[in-house]
Amino acid sequence: MTFAEEHHPIGPREKLIVRACHWAHDQLKEQDIAVPAIARQLGMDRHTIWESIKALAQLDLADPKCLEGVRTRGVDERTWKGTGFPSGRVLTEFIDHTF
């Protein structure tokens, strides 16, 4: 015997409901909260959160207005040694320095 159930707020093969995806995206975009911090708040893995909101973030970046009002940009690169595999990680961020 098999059982299948359909829930309209969540799409097939999705891990978060649409409302949770938009909430997480807003936290990242508007509140400047990092993906790992959002994942901790929801009790989920950061990869799961990122896969759920990546499409929304890509839509933002595709919008020509996304850099409207930005006059000064900067790049920050960090390297740190972690405890798992891979042990060396690099992060590159683009920062809006317009004040």
N, CA, C and O atoms as CSV, one atom per row, in Angstrom:
chain,resi,resn,atom,element,x,y,z
A,1,MET,N,N,0.843,-1.173,0.000
A,1,MET,CA,C,0.000,0.000,0.000
A,1,MET,C,C,0.889,1.238,0.000
A,1,MET,O,O,1.853,1.309,0.762
A,2,THR,N,N,0.579,2.189,-0.829
A,2,THR,CA,C,1.302,3.455,-0.850
A,2,THR,C,C,0.322,4.580,-0.550
A,2,THR,O,O,-0.891,4.445,-0.704
A,3,PHE,N,N,0.895,5.685,-0.120
A,3,PHE,CA,C,0.083,6.825,0.266
A,3,PHE,C,C,0.707,8.076,-0.333
A,3,PHE,O,O,1.917,8.271,-0.212
A,4,ALA,N,N,-0.062,8.903,-0.957
A,4,ALA,CA,C,0.422,10.174,-1.500
A,4,ALA,C,C,-0.532,11.276,-1.078
A,4,ALA,O,O,-1.747,11.085,-1.027
A,5,GLU,N,N,0.031,12.411,-0.783
A,5,GLU,CA,C,-0.770,13.543,-0.349
A,5,GLU,C,C,-0.266,14.788,-1.059
A,5,GLU,O,O,0.938,14.931,-1.273
A,6,GLU,N,N,-1.152,15.673,-1.422
A,6,GLU,CA,C,-0.770,16.883,-2.130
A,6,GLU,C,C,-1.114,18.094,-1.289
A,6,GLU,O,O,-2.231,18.221,-0.787
A,7,HIS,N,N,-0.132,18.997,-1.137
A,7,HIS,CA,C,-0.337,20.243,-0.397
A,7,HIS,C,C,-0.030,21.399,-1.328
A,7,HIS,O,O,1.091,21.501,-1.828
A,8,HIS,N,N,-0.985,22.264,-1.573
A,8,HIS,CA,C,-0.803,23.346,-2.536
A,8,HIS,C,C,0.162,24.435,-2.077
A,8,HIS,O,O,0.810,25.037,-2.934
A,9,PRO,N,N,0.305,24.733,-0.769
A,9,PRO,CA,C,1.272,25.761,-0.387
A,9,PRO,C,C,2.724,25.355,-0.670
A,9,PRO,O,O,3.603,26.216,-0.699
A,10,ILE,N,N,2.984,24.085,-0.874
A,10,ILE,CA,C,4.345,23.625,-1.133
A,10,ILE,C,C,4.354,22.833,-2.440
A,10,ILE,O,O,3.516,21.957,-2.655
A,11,GLY,N,N,5.305,23.152,-3.298
A,11,GLY,CA,C,5.387,22.500,-4.601
A,11,GLY,C,C,6.006,21.118,-4.501
A,11,GLY,O,O,6.565,20.762,-3.464
A,12,PRO,N,N,5.913,20.333,-5.575
A,12,PRO,CA,C,6.516,19.017,-5.588
A,12,PRO,C,C,8.023,19.111,-5.375
A,12,PRO,O,O,8.678,19.967,-5.970
A,13,ARG,N,N,8.572,18.257,-4.551
A,13,ARG,CA,C,10.010,18.159,-4.254
A,13,ARG,C,C,10.551,19.377,-3.514
A,13,ARG,O,O,11.767,19.526,-3.394
A,14,GLU,N,N,9.679,20.253,-3.017
A,14,GLU,CA,C,10.110,21.430,-2.275
A,14,GLU,C,C,10.284,21.079,-0.808
A,14,GLU,O,O,9.646,20.157,-0.299
A,15,LYS,N,N,11.162,21.826,-0.126
A,15,LYS,CA,C,11.428,21.577,1.289
A,15,LYS,C,C,10.797,22.623,2.195
A,15,LYS,O,O,10.576,22.370,3.379
A,16,LEU,N,N,10.505,23.806,1.639
A,16,LEU,CA,C,9.871,24.877,2.399
A,16,LEU,C,C,8.615,25.331,1.670
A,16,LEU,O,O,8.552,25.290,0.441
A,17,ILE,N,N,7.619,25.762,2.430
A,17,ILE,CA,C,6.441,26.332,1.783
A,17,ILE,C,C,6.828,27.686,1.182
A,17,ILE,O,O,7.827,28.283,1.583
A,18,VAL,N,N,6.052,28.156,0.244
A,18,VAL,CA,C,6.351,29.392,-0.475
A,18,VAL,C,C,6.499,30.560,0.497
A,18,VAL,O,O,7.415,31.370,0.354
A,19,ARG,N,N,5.620,30.653,1.468
A,19,ARG,CA,C,5.677,31.750,2.434
A,19,ARG,C,C,6.988,31.747,3.207
A,19,ARG,O,O,7.559,32.808,3.455
A,20,ALA,N,N,7.477,30.556,3.595
A,20,ALA,CA,C,8.750,30.451,4.314
A,20,ALA,C,C,9.917,30.844,3.411
A,20,ALA,O,O,10.879,31.455,3.877
A,21,CYS,N,N,9.842,30.500,2.124
A,21,CYS,CA,C,10.895,30.901,1.179
A,21,CYS,C,C,10.969,32.421,1.075
A,21,CYS,O,O,12.057,32.997,1.099
A,22,HIS,N,N,9.822,33.062,0.960
A,22,HIS,CA,C,9.801,34.520,0.850
A,22,HIS,C,C,10.260,35.171,2.156
A,22,HIS,O,O,10.946,36.193,2.127
A,23,TRP,N,N,9.891,34.594,3.293
A,23,TRP,CA,C,10.344,35.121,4.581
A,23,TRP,C,C,11.866,35.030,4.678
A,23,TRP,O,O,12.522,35.999,5.058
A,24,ALA,N,N,12.431,33.867,4.335
A,24,ALA,CA,C,13.885,33.675,4.395
A,24,ALA,C,C,14.596,34.627,3.436
A,24,ALA,O,O,15.638,35.190,3.771
A,25,HIS,N,N,14.031,34.804,2.249
A,25,HIS,CA,C,14.615,35.731,1.264
A,25,HIS,C,C,14.591,37.155,1.796
A,25,HIS,O,O,15.567,37.889,1.635
A,26,ASP,N,N,13.505,37.554,2.419
A,26,ASP,CA,C,13.419,38.894,3.008
A,26,ASP,C,C,14.437,39.075,4.130
A,26,ASP,O,O,15.022,40.150,4.262
A,27,GLN,N,N,14.653,38.044,4.933
A,27,GLN,CA,C,15.647,38.123,5.998
A,27,GLN,C,C,17.039,38.364,5.415
A,27,GLN,O,O,17.811,39.170,5.935
A,28,LEU,N,N,17.341,37.664,4.343
A,28,LEU,CA,C,18.629,37.805,3.676
A,28,LEU,C,C,18.768,39.178,3.029
A,28,LEU,O,O,19.803,39.831,3.168
A,29,LYS,N,N,17.740,39.612,2.331
A,29,LYS,CA,C,17.795,40.841,1.540
A,29,LYS,C,C,17.595,42.103,2.372
A,29,LYS,O,O,18.379,43.046,2.267
A,30,GLU,N,N,16.569,42.125,3.183
A,30,GLU,CA,C,16.190,43.347,3.895
A,30,GLU,C,C,16.838,43.468,5.270
A,30,GLU,O,O,17.193,44.569,5.693
A,31,GLN,N,N,16.995,42.352,5.967
A,31,GLN,CA,C,17.522,42.391,7.327
A,31,GLN,C,C,19.018,42.079,7.398
A,31,GLN,O,O,19.633,42.178,8.460
A,32,ASP,N,N,19.599,41.696,6.244
A,32,ASP,CA,C,21.034,41.399,6.155
A,32,ASP,C,C,21.443,40.261,7.089
A,32,ASP,O,O,22.517,40.293,7.689
A,33,ILE,N,N,20.578,39.263,7.204
A,33,ILE,CA,C,20.860,38.096,8.037
A,33,ILE,C,C,21.427,37.005,7.147
A,33,ILE,O,O,20.867,36.703,6.093
A,34,ALA,N,N,22.534,36.417,7.567
A,34,ALA,CA,C,23.221,35.401,6.772
A,34,ALA,C,C,22.397,34.120,6.677
A,34,ALA,O,O,21.592,33.815,7.558
A,35,VAL,N,N,22.613,33.379,5.596
A,35,VAL,CA,C,21.884,32.125,5.367
A,35,VAL,C,C,22.067,31.140,6.526
A,35,VAL,O,O,21.080,30.539,6.949
A,36,PRO,N,N,23.285,30.943,7.064
A,36,PRO,CA,C,23.409,30.017,8.202
A,36,PRO,C,C,22.589,30.447,9.420
A,36,PRO,O,O,22.062,29.601,10.142
A,37,ALA,N,N,22.480,31.761,9.649
A,37,ALA,CA,C,21.673,32.254,10.774
A,37,ALA,C,C,20.182,31.987,10.531
A,37,ALA,O,O,19.456,31.625,11.457
A,38,ILE,N,N,19.734,32.165,9.298
A,38,ILE,CA,C,18.339,31.865,8.955
A,38,ILE,C,C,18.081,30.375,9.147
A,38,ILE,O,O,17.036,29.982,9.664
A,39,ALA,N,N,19.035,29.553,8.730
A,39,ALA,CA,C,18.898,28.102,8.877
A,39,ALA,C,C,18.782,27.710,10.350
A,39,ALA,O,O,17.978,26.847,10.703
A,40,ARG,N,N,19.584,28.344,11.206
A,40,ARG,CA,C,19.491,28.048,12.650
A,40,ARG,C,C,18.117,28.421,13.193
A,40,ARG,O,O,17.550,27.692,14.008
A,41,GLN,N,N,17.573,29.571,12.739
A,41,GLN,CA,C,16.253,30.002,13.210
A,41,GLN,C,C,15.165,29.003,12.829
A,41,GLN,O,O,14.216,28.789,13.583
A,42,LEU,N,N,15.311,28.389,11.646
A,42,LEU,CA,C,14.306,27.441,11.172
A,42,LEU,C,C,14.628,26.002,11.539
A,42,LEU,O,O,13.832,25.099,11.279
A,43,GLY,N,N,15.798,25.783,12.146
A,43,GLY,CA,C,16.191,24.422,12.516
A,43,GLY,C,C,16.475,23.557,11.304
A,43,GLY,O,O,16.163,22.366,11.297
A,44,MET,N,N,17.069,24.154,10.279
A,44,MET,CA,C,17.348,23.443,9.040
A,44,MET,C,C,18.812,23.612,8.664
A,44,MET,O,O,19.530,24.406,9.271
A,45,ASP,N,N,19.247,22.864,7.662
A,45,ASP,CA,C,20.594,22.972,7.145
A,45,ASP,C,C,20.697,24.189,6.228
A,45,ASP,O,O,19.742,24.523,5.527
A,46,ARG,N,N,21.860,24.854,6.233
A,46,ARG,CA,C,22.026,26.061,5.413
A,46,ARG,C,C,21.903,25.763,3.920
A,46,ARG,O,O,21.443,26.611,3.155
A,47,HIS,N,N,22.310,24.561,3.501
A,47,HIS,CA,C,22.186,24.198,2.093
A,47,HIS,C,C,20.713,24.107,1.679
A,47,HIS,O,O,20.342,24.498,0.572
A,48,THR,N,N,19.891,23.591,2.578
A,48,THR,CA,C,18.455,23.483,2.304
A,48,THR,C,C,17.838,24.868,2.141
A,48,THR,O,O,17.041,25.096,1.231
A,49,ILE,N,N,18.211,25.789,3.026
A,49,ILE,CA,C,17.687,27.155,2.947
A,49,ILE,C,C,18.131,27.816,1.646
A,49,ILE,O,O,17.321,28.409,0.934
A,50,TRP,N,N,19.435,27.709,1.340
A,50,TRP,CA,C,19.936,28.370,0.135
A,50,TRP,C,C,19.275,27.812,-1.118
A,50,TRP,O,O,18.890,28.577,-2.002
A,51,GLU,N,N,19.136,26.498,-1.208
A,51,GLU,CA,C,18.488,25.909,-2.383
A,51,GLU,C,C,17.038,26.382,-2.511
A,51,GLU,O,O,16.503,26.471,-3.616
A,52,SER,N,N,16.411,26.683,-1.377
A,52,SER,CA,C,15.021,27.126,-1.396
A,52,SER,C,C,14.864,28.585,-1.824
A,52,SER,O,O,13.838,28.952,-2.397
A,53,ILE,N,N,15.873,29.422,-1.551
A,53,ILE,CA,C,15.733,30.854,-1.862
A,53,ILE,C,C,16.644,31.318,-2.997
A,53,ILE,O,O,16.612,32.490,-3.373
A,54,LYS,N,N,17.447,30.423,-3.540
A,54,LYS,CA,C,18.394,30.813,-4.596
A,54,LYS,C,C,17.684,31.433,-5.802
A,54,LYS,O,O,18.162,32.429,-6.345
A,55,ALA,N,N,16.582,30.877,-6.221
A,55,ALA,CA,C,15.863,31.409,-7.387
A,55,ALA,C,C,15.372,32.838,-7.130
A,55,ALA,O,O,15.417,33.675,-8.031
A,56,LEU,N,N,14.909,33.120,-5.922
A,56,LEU,CA,C,14.461,34.480,-5.590
A,56,LEU,C,C,15.636,35.453,-5.619
A,56,LEU,O,O,15.500,36.575,-6.106
A,57,ALA,N,N,16.781,35.032,-5.102
A,57,ALA,CA,C,17.969,35.883,-5.109
A,57,ALA,C,C,18.442,36.136,-6.537
A,57,ALA,O,O,18.865,37.246,-6.860
A,58,GLN,N,N,18.375,35.125,-7.387
A,58,GLN,CA,C,18.788,35.289,-8.778
A,58,GLN,C,C,17.864,36.258,-9.524
A,58,GLN,O,O,18.318,37.008,-10.387
A,59,LEU,N,N,16.577,36.243,-9.194
A,59,LEU,CA,C,15.644,37.217,-9.790
A,59,LEU,C,C,16.019,38.639,-9.391
A,59,LEU,O,O,15.953,39.557,-10.209
A,60,ASP,N,N,16.412,38.818,-8.130
A,60,ASP,CA,C,16.842,40.146,-7.672
A,60,ASP,C,C,18.056,40.626,-8.453
A,60,ASP,O,O,18.105,41.776,-8.889
A,61,LEU,N,N,19.032,39.745,-8.627
A,61,LEU,CA,C,20.263,40.123,-9.323
A,61,LEU,C,C,20.038,40.387,-10.800
A,61,LEU,O,O,20.772,41.170,-11.404
A,62,ALA,N,N,19.039,39.749,-11.393
A,62,ALA,CA,C,18.745,39.957,-12.814
A,62,ALA,C,C,18.046,41.288,-13.069
A,62,ALA,O,O,18.022,41.771,-14.201
A,63,ASP,N,N,17.481,41.879,-12.026
A,63,ASP,CA,C,16.777,43.149,-12.152
A,63,ASP,C,C,17.782,44.283,-12.360
A,63,ASP,O,O,18.656,44.482,-11.516
A,64,PRO,N,N,17.680,45.036,-13.469
A,64,PRO,CA,C,18.633,46.120,-13.715
A,64,PRO,C,C,18.607,47.201,-12.632
A,64,PRO,O,O,19.570,47.954,-12.487
A,65,LYS,N,N,17.528,47.279,-11.882
A,65,LYS,CA,C,17.406,48.293,-10.835
A,65,LYS,C,C,18.092,47.884,-9.530
A,65,LYS,O,O,18.107,48.661,-8.575
A,66,CYS,N,N,18.662,46.673,-9.476
A,66,CYS,CA,C,19.205,46.191,-8.198
A,66,CYS,C,C,20.391,47.016,-7.709
A,66,CYS,O,O,20.665,47.031,-6.509
A,67,LEU,N,N,21.095,47.696,-8.593
A,67,LEU,CA,C,22.218,48.543,-8.178
A,67,LEU,C,C,21.875,50.027,-8.237
A,67,LEU,O,O,22.755,50.881,-8.128
A,68,GLU,N,N,20.582,50.327,-8.411
A,68,GLU,CA,C,20.143,51.716,-8.455
A,68,GLU,C,C,20.428,52.386,-7.109
A,68,GLU,O,O,20.058,51.860,-6.059
A,69,GLY,N,N,21.081,53.535,-7.143
A,69,GLY,CA,C,21.392,54.258,-5.912
A,69,GLY,C,C,22.735,53.894,-5.312
A,69,GLY,O,O,23.196,54.567,-4.390
A,70,VAL,N,N,23.374,52.848,-5.811
A,70,VAL,CA,C,24.691,52.457,-5.303
A,70,VAL,C,C,25.738,53.290,-6.021
A,70,VAL,O,O,25.827,53.263,-7.249
A,71,ARG,N,N,26.530,54.030,-5.258
A,71,ARG,CA,C,27.580,54.860,-5.850
A,71,ARG,C,C,28.976,54.298,-5.575
A,71,ARG,O,O,29.896,54.506,-6.366
A,72,THR,N,N,29.134,53.594,-4.466
A,72,THR,CA,C,30.441,53.066,-4.087
A,72,THR,C,C,30.306,51.601,-3.737
A,72,THR,O,O,29.523,51.234,-2.860
A,73,ARG,N,N,31.068,50.759,-4.420
A,73,ARG,CA,C,31.043,49.323,-4.144
A,73,ARG,C,C,32.398,48.884,-3.638
A,73,ARG,O,O,33.418,49.500,-3.949
A,74,GLY,N,N,32.409,47.829,-2.867
A,74,GLY,CA,C,33.654,47.259,-2.366
A,74,GLY,C,C,33.609,45.752,-2.443
A,74,GLY,O,O,32.542,45.155,-2.590
A,75,VAL,N,N,34.779,45.138,-2.342
A,75,VAL,CA,C,34.891,43.683,-2.347
A,75,VAL,C,C,35.614,43.272,-1.080
A,75,VAL,O,O,36.651,43.841,-0.737
A,76,ASP,N,N,35.078,42.300,-0.393
A,76,ASP,CA,C,35.682,41.768,0.819
A,76,ASP,C,C,35.922,40.285,0.600
A,76,ASP,O,O,35.000,39.554,0.237
A,77,GLU,N,N,37.137,39.840,0.813
A,77,GLU,CA,C,37.455,38.422,0.683
A,77,GLU,C,C,38.000,37.925,2.003
A,77,GLU,O,O,38.839,38.570,2.632
A,78,ARG,N,N,37.512,36.769,2.412
A,78,ARG,CA,C,37.959,36.168,3.669
A,78,ARG,C,C,38.293,34.705,3.442
A,78,ARG,O,O,37.677,34.035,2.613
A,79,THR,N,N,39.266,34.222,4.182
A,79,THR,CA,C,39.612,32.806,4.172
A,79,THR,C,C,39.636,32.343,5.624
A,79,THR,O,O,40.159,33.041,6.493
A,80,TRP,N,N,39.079,31.189,5.883
A,80,TRP,CA,C,39.147,30.645,7.237
A,80,TRP,C,C,39.323,29.150,7.179
A,80,TRP,O,O,38.996,28.505,6.183
A,81,LYS,N,N,39.838,28.615,8.251
A,81,LYS,CA,C,40.084,27.180,8.331
A,81,LYS,C,C,38.951,26.562,9.134
A,81,LYS,O,O,38.725,26.923,10.288
A,82,GLY,N,N,38.254,25.642,8.522
A,82,GLY,CA,C,37.156,24.955,9.190
A,82,GLY,C,C,37.611,23.613,9.746
A,82,GLY,O,O,38.775,23.234,9.618
A,83,THR,N,N,36.697,22.919,10.349
A,83,THR,CA,C,37.033,21.626,10.928
A,83,THR,C,C,36.609,20.466,10.049
A,83,THR,O,O,37.067,19.341,10.248
A,84,GLY,N,N,35.751,20.717,9.091
A,84,GLY,CA,C,35.257,19.640,8.230
A,84,GLY,C,C,35.920,19.680,6.863
A,84,GLY,O,O,36.909,20.384,6.657
A,85,PHE,N,N,35.366,18.921,5.938
A,85,PHE,CA,C,35.884,18.913,4.573
A,85,PHE,C,C,35.044,19.853,3.722
A,85,PHE,O,O,33.823,19.764,3.852
A,86,PRO,N,N,35.526,20.714,2.896
A,86,PRO,CA,C,36.951,21.046,2.770
A,86,PRO,C,C,37.382,21.932,3.926
A,86,PRO,O,O,36.573,22.679,4.478
A,87,SER,N,N,38.640,21.850,4.288
A,87,SER,CA,C,39.089,22.556,5.488
A,87,SER,C,C,39.369,24.035,5.237
A,87,SER,O,O,39.260,24.833,6.168
A,88,GLY,N,N,39.721,24.425,4.032
A,88,GLY,CA,C,39.955,25.837,3.739
A,88,GLY,C,C,38.798,26.398,2.931
A,88,GLY,O,O,38.450,25.848,1.887
A,89,ARG,N,N,38.203,27.474,3.393
A,89,ARG,CA,C,37.055,28.058,2.690
A,89,ARG,C,C,37.339,29.513,2.388
A,89,ARG,O,O,38.011,30.200,3.157
A,90,VAL,N,N,36.823,29.975,1.264
A,90,VAL,CA,C,37.014,31.359,0.843
A,90,VAL,C,C,35.642,31.970,0.591
A,90,VAL,O,O,34.775,31.337,-0.013
A,91,LEU,N,N,35.450,33.186,1.047
A,91,LEU,CA,C,34.198,33.907,0.849
A,91,LEU,C,C,34.508,35.241,0.191
A,91,LEU,O,O,35.384,35.972,0.655
A,92,THR,N,N,33.813,35.561,-0.864
A,92,THR,CA,C,33.946,36.855,-1.529
A,92,THR,C,C,32.595,37.540,-1.495
A,92,THR,O,O,31.589,36.965,-1.910
A,93,GLU,N,N,32.572,38.773,-0.998
A,93,GLU,CA,C,31.333,39.529,-0.894
A,93,GLU,C,C,31.479,40.851,-1.639
A,93,GLU,O,O,32.554,41.449,-1.647
A,94,PHE,N,N,30.404,41.300,-2.258
A,94,PHE,CA,C,30.353,42.630,-2.855
A,94,PHE,C,C,29.536,43.489,-1.909
A,94,PHE,O,O,28.417,43.124,-1.545
A,95,ILE,N,N,30.076,44.607,-1.514
A,95,ILE,CA,C,29.469,45.430,-0.472
A,95,ILE,C,C,29.129,46.808,-1.025
A,95,ILE,O,O,29.916,47.406,-1.759
A,96,ASP,N,N,27.951,47.303,-0.665
A,96,ASP,CA,C,27.525,48.656,-1.009
A,96,ASP,C,C,28.054,49.598,0.066
A,96,ASP,O,O,27.613,49.538,1.213
A,97,HIS,N,N,28.992,50.465,-0.295
A,97,HIS,CA,C,29.571,51.408,0.651
A,97,HIS,C,C,28.949,52.794,0.530
A,97,HIS,O,O,29.510,53.771,1.025
A,98,THR,N,N,27.801,52.884,-0.121
A,98,THR,CA,C,27.131,54.160,-0.269
A,98,THR,C,C,26.500,54.549,1.067
A,98,THR,O,O,25.703,53.790,1.620
A,99,PHE,N,N,26.844,55.702,1.576
A,99,PHE,CA,C,26.268,56.152,2.850
A,99,PHE,C,C,25.584,57.481,2.678
A,99,PHE,O,O,25.038,58.023,3.638
